[in-house]
Amino acid sequence: MTKDQIKNQIESLSREIEEHNFHYYAESNPTISDYDFDKLLEELIKLEKENPEFLFPDSPSQRVGGTVTKEFVTVKHRHPFLSLGNTYSEEELGDFDERVRKGLGVEEVEYACELKYDGLAIGLKYEAGKLIQAVTRGDGMQGDEVTNNAKTIGSIPLRLKKGNWPEDFEIRGEVILPRSVFNKINKEKEDIGEAPFANPRNAASGTMKMQDSAVVSSRKLDAFMYMLLGENIFFKTHFESIEAARHWGFKIPEYTKKIIGIDGVKKYIEKWNKERDQLDFDIDGVVIKVNSYDQQKTLGYTAKSPRWAIAYKFKAERVATKLLDITYQVGRTGAITPVANLEPVQLAGTVVKNASLHNADIIEKLDVRIGDFVYVEKGGEIIPKIVGVDLEKRSSHSLAVEYITHCPECKTKLERGEDEAKHYCPNEYGCPPQIKGKIEHFVSRRAMNIDSLGGETIAQLFDAKLIHNIADLYTLHSKKAELLSLERMAEKSVNNLIEGIEQSKIVPFERVLFAIGIRHVGETTAKKIANHFRSLDALIHAAREQLLEVPEVGEILADSVVAYFKDEKNVELINKLKKAGLCFELSKEQLANRSEKLKDLSFVISGVFSISRDEIKAMIEQNGGKNTSAVSAKTSYLVAGDNMGPEKRKKAEKLGVKIIGEEELLKLIS
């Protein structure tokens, strides 16, 4: 194909992918399967890699992330993010309506009512129909630029659909994390021994400030838009403007309604106060805006907020119930989680019997005692949370909780690291919940994906002493008679079980590394470690300093990996898995196009290039080189792109480190 034909094909693919993105994210109405979508995206990425001159900032391929932002630039808002006046009272809502009607000299006002999304406020700037900047609310006057991270959110259009949009405008909205995704992330964090996020709002905010946009992409954030700003906004009403924005490709929630009069507004509030728990995202109230732009202009602003809008905030539903007991759960990493056992009580549409108390510090802070009447809320939390104690009802005979000192399952003395929030049971090879938890993690879909093995079956096999660890799964083919003697184990189910275990031997190295369950090593980190070291043997012999060279591997994680492979029992387990035939190195396909041309050379990448920095780093590693984050006397080359920070250049020049550009790097490789 000619260059023009390639460019046309890339543009055609980009338009097609963005159209499918719009249907999937903005309309929740996918038009093709995930598999077909992934194939289109793979084709686009391949063409762009082969023709980097046609990789544009608004390409759908940029949604997968890969850009690393070390510092977020502070940007002054062209239009300040003003705060809204808040109320929890219908009476104050009536006062607001009276002030608005009096200020406008009318009998009734048309309002636009929308849900108050509980996430991270963001402003998106578009020029000529293309996203050029995304900035967080910050303090209202200025915020952090998070454009690279915003590009990974599927519901944020990188280029607008055809329409009569202004040449230059800003649209504002809220970045949210759906509850379903939040629950999944928290399960993953608990699986690897990390503290879970407190609520979806904090998780969304923290994710948008992450340095690696590839990790942001994996979090599956969403974005609801609700306000258009600019010098050339030609609409007459707020509702008309956001409906137009919907047609341009933005995700405008269907819950926004035009309502005449304050009585209708109160009914809207009542409806969503009852139904908010049915949503897959958190809201903390309703925003009421005068719909007409002319009327908004007439009403104007106070020093802090617009006179034409108000936020009605829901009271967090709180109930009181009796704390019957505190029990302790043991996770697969040995982490101990105290659980409050409550007298069953109705809360936000569900019956609550338990609430997590997280760790010893939380129990001490709340000063909860068995027999207390405690206040329980859901609020922004998905899991019920104890927020206080009714001290007036406390018995004079109550005693402060003494946190357990030994494992509730195996009676081993608990340990707590200096920087750890939780206590841990160190008996990982003899504590039943830990053993079963590790096996459940090993067979899970994102790990070895042995779908014929569920939690009940694992418990049954463990209790029957047919398995004692993950390696024993690969001996079950020789124990068919014992398997058939178990309850619910017929010929077909046993064959499926053995076949599923056998099929897992083709699972790639990075997933095996995640599956073996090294503490703090999650799915994304396992992939980065596998790509860096290429084989388990290399990883086993890696020093702490070498592990710290891997992107996203910090000191705690590096120490955890080193400690894991120092334990003889772990090494013995790995040897059994090797003997069983599991994959402990990158495949031939993964190693294709690798060379040793950059062997013993170390590189620091800085600045902006024609391709992403992650791709440049991958090329260096594919050719035997090493990537490091800081310039030192051991650095072989500083690869300088556009807008490189002056400090790295100064340091490189001072140390005599050679500075090269992208083209010179490609020459070294070729």
HUMOGI-V923176 format. One record per run of one state. SS is the DSSP state (h for helix, s for strand, l for the rest). FROM is the first residue (numbers start at 0). TO is the last residue. If there is no record, write none. Layout:
ss:SS from:FROM to:TO
ss:SS from:FROM to:TO
This chain:
ss:l from:0 to:1
ss:h from:2 to:25
ss:l from:26 to:32
ss:h from:33 to:49
ss:l from:50 to:50
ss:h from:51 to:53
ss:l from:54 to:58
ss:h from:59 to:63
ss:l from:64 to:66
ss:s from:67 to:67
ss:l from:68 to:72
ss:s from:73 to:75
ss:l from:76 to:83
ss:s from:84 to:86
ss:l from:87 to:88
ss:h from:89 to:103
ss:l from:104 to:108
ss:s from:109 to:116
ss:l from:117 to:118
ss:s from:119 to:126
ss:l from:127 to:128
ss:s from:129 to:135
ss:l from:136 to:140
ss:s from:141 to:144
ss:l from:145 to:145
ss:h from:146 to:149
ss:l from:150 to:157
ss:s from:158 to:158
ss:l from:159 to:166
ss:s from:167 to:175
ss:l from:176 to:177
ss:h from:178 to:190
ss:l from:191 to:198
ss:h from:199 to:207
ss:l from:208 to:210
ss:s from:211 to:211
ss:h from:212 to:217
ss:l from:218 to:220
ss:s from:221 to:228
ss:l from:229 to:235
ss:s from:236 to:236
ss:h from:237 to:247
ss:l from:248 to:255
ss:s from:256 to:259
ss:l from:260 to:260
ss:h from:261 to:277
ss:l from:278 to:281
ss:s from:282 to:289
ss:l from:290 to:290
ss:s from:291 to:291
ss:h from:292 to:298
ss:l from:299 to:299
ss:s from:300 to:300
ss:l from:301 to:304
ss:s from:305 to:305
ss:l from:306 to:307
ss:s from:308 to:312
ss:l from:313 to:316
ss:s from:317 to:329
ss:l from:330 to:333
ss:s from:334 to:346
ss:l from:347 to:348
ss:s from:349 to:355
ss:l from:356 to:358
ss:h from:359 to:365
ss:l from:366 to:371
ss:s from:372 to:376
ss:l from:377 to:383
ss:s from:384 to:388
ss:l from:389 to:389
ss:h from:390 to:392
ss:l from:393 to:404
ss:s from:405 to:405
ss:l from:406 to:411
ss:s from:412 to:414
ss:l from:415 to:422
ss:s from:423 to:424
ss:l from:425 to:430
ss:h from:431 to:442
ss:l from:443 to:453
ss:h from:454 to:462
ss:l from:463 to:468
ss:h from:469 to:477
ss:l from:478 to:478
ss:h from:479 to:483
ss:l from:484 to:489
ss:h from:490 to:505
ss:l from:506 to:507
ss:h from:508 to:514
ss:l from:515 to:521
ss:h from:522 to:532
ss:l from:533 to:533
ss:s from:534 to:534
ss:h from:535 to:539
ss:l from:540 to:542
ss:h from:543 to:546
ss:l from:547 to:553
ss:h from:554 to:565
ss:l from:566 to:566
ss:h from:567 to:579
ss:l from:580 to:583
ss:s from:584 to:584
ss:l from:585 to:586
ss:h from:587 to:590
ss:l from:591 to:600
ss:s from:601 to:605
ss:l from:606 to:606
ss:s from:607 to:607
ss:l from:608 to:611
ss:h from:612 to:621
ss:l from:622 to:624
ss:s from:625 to:626
ss:l from:627 to:635
ss:s from:636 to:639
ss:l from:640 to:640
ss:s from:641 to:641
ss:l from:642 to:644
ss:h from:645 to:654
ss:l from:655 to:656
ss:s from:657 to:659
ss:l from:660 to:660
ss:h from:661 to:668
ss:l from:669 to:669
